[in-house]
Amino acid sequence: VLREPSQEPTVLREPSQEPTVLREPSQEPTVLRETPQDRIILVPRNGQEAYAYWEVSEAHKAELREQGGRNLTLRVYDAEHLDREHPFSTDLQSYECDEQALDHHVTIPITNRHYVADLGYIAQNGEWLRLARSLPVQVSSEP
């Protein structure tokens, strides 16, 4: 039985844009508000290096700068200690990035572990304003 396509328009609803506030172990507040077009990818290169690249909207960057974001920063966390109860690790490396940068090479301190990259701003009050977070990736000492 063939059916005629519906003439009613399909309505797509956008996800809620309400920010979620999370706290890191250091008590540094974090505002989490990623948009669907913002993403960061962490790619292991070898046991000592990884490559992070990102696509973030200028509008989202401007919004976080208006909220007090001052320095675009890439953070790389040891994800071995990340879990639902503690979504942040105190084992991190931090790299200040140029506003126009789209990537950054990072040094991996310990091989055979999982790492996560965060891109965002540090506000003057110490608040972390996240643009995007990568999925965890394993950095292996094997070639």
Buried (B, 14 or more C-beta within 10 A) or exposed (E): EEEEEEEEEEEEEEEEEEEEEEEBEEEBBBBBBBBEEBBBBBBBEEBBEBBBBBEBEEEBBEBBBEBBBEEBBBBBBBBBBBEEEEBBBEBBBEBEBEEEBEEBEBEBEEBEBBBBBBBBBBBEEEBBBBBBBBEBBEBEEEE
